[in-house]
Amino acid sequence: MSSFAQRCGVHDAAREDAVQRTVRLAQAAGIELVRIVWCDLHGVTRGKTVTLPALERALREGIGLVSTLMLKDTSDRTAWKVFEPGATDTLPGFAHAGNLVLLPDPESFRQLPWAPATGWLQAQPYFQDGRPVPLDTRRVLQDALARLAQAGWGLRCGLEVEFHVYRITDAGPQLDPHRAAWPGPAPAVELVHPGYNLLTEGWADLADAPLRIVQHTAQALGLPLTSLEIELGPSQVEAVFDATDALAAADAMVLFRNGVRQALRRAGYHATFMCRPPFQQIMSSGWHLHQSLVGLAGGGNAFRREAPEPGSGPLEAAHTLSATGEHWLAGLLAHARGMAVFCTPTVNGYGRYRPNALAPQSVLWGRDNRGAMLRVVGEAGDGATRIENRIGEPAANPYLYMASQVHAGLDGLARGLRAPPATEAPYAEAAERLPTSLGEALEALQADATLVRSLGPGLVDYLVQVKRSELQRHADAEDPEEFMRREYFARI
């Protein structure tokens, strides 16, 4: 009888070798428990834990997962009434809270550095008949990259991720059974550095203990971390990663974000990837996504231009970018408003878009301009020429963030779009504005026919319903700040 992995069409001789290798590795390392983990719509890892004797079967047969876990908003409430007839007609396979199957990738095995004798496997959900679940966000990026590959390109991404780290002074509010709620309160915290002294060595030394935990965690997980920096805001830091292919970069972001939160929590710290933590004196955190195309045939940077286009000026894209790079840039601009919800998916994140805050406000690009939405980095002849999208918040789902870039860029390539001149005034009033709220961003996505068609109407409808549930609860909250503390600060 065939295994579930075989029925899914993913098990071959190479995967069987990987299964055997992973089991032997786990045995030799003294692993007792293995977490089988999947990334949800909100970028949070969920899953089940199996014992070592159950590992080999789980690798072949998968492990059951209640389907409503894919239908949760940020409070963990199910956004569909799955037990009512017809409520899930637009979501075939999700009625009655039935089971999906998580199938782990044996090549993804890691030993967690913060949890003794514990292994970790990345998994993706399938329907019980072996079909992949199209709403799986990792699958969305895989499909986008497959479409990009058909056009002859691969995407490379580098990550700059800002976040906040606090020292927990009292975990009681979060763990007090008398105050348990849905969602519950956040822990009480204090700063690890006072901020407003950018990159100062003294603040880095003050925050050395938690930063070492971040460093050791990332490196032990095999992530391409290159630097840890003190950012401007109180308790704000930044992690920078080398460029890799897009799927590896998205996987790294998921693993980093969820891993450092767990490792720091064990040491008495609270890390949050919420854009704007719920305190008076803070600086917003962004996630700057560096991107470039590579030709699958030759492997070179397709955005690189050997010399400026004759007659072009410094503010023209063709002065710095190849024709391919300019078309990609123009595609990102054309779909900036529609993609915003994938880059900034929380109510909280839209407070970041404000003038003169090193955050974008309008649909503009600039040459090495940190006030513009898209910052073109490099010069003609520079092999590291790239486009930095500065619209993202660190809570974004990495797979959806990157998939939105692919579909927007591909449209720019397909239509041969040209970019307008670079801005020298990124906060000028005349420019087209980015959405200023989550509700406006959802409307902008629904109005972008190209993105809806490329991502699939089913995925867009799914995202909109989940996010509208979040929006409605925020609108109904008696204390919007407490909503932010419980829903984002405590959980993301």
Buried (B, 14 or more C-beta within 10 A) or exposed (E): EEBBBBBBEBBEEEBBEBBEEBBEBBEEBEBEBBBBBBBBBBBBBBBBBBEBEBBBEBBBBBBEBEBBBBBBBBBBBBBBEBEEEEBBEEBEBBBEBBEBBBBBBBEBBBBBBBBEBBBBBBBBBBBBEBEBBBBBBBBBBBBBBEBBEEEEBBBBBBBBBBBBBBBBEEBEBBEEEEEEEEBBBBBBBEBBBEBEEEEBEEBBEBBBBBBEBBBBBBEBBEBBBEEBBBBBBBBBBBBBBEBBBBBBBBBBBBBBBBBBBBBBBEEEBBBBBBBBBBBEEBBBBBBBBBBBBBEBEEEEBBBBBEEBBEEBEEBBBBBBBBBBBBBBBBBBBBBBBBBBBBBBBBBBBBBBBEEEBEBBBBBBBBBEBEBBBBBBBBBBEBEBBBBBBBBBBBBBBBBBBBBBBBBBBBBBBEEEBBBBEBBBBBBEEEBEBBBBBBBBBBBBBBEBEBBBEBBBEEBBBBBBBBBBBBBEBBEEBEEBEBBBBBBBBBBB
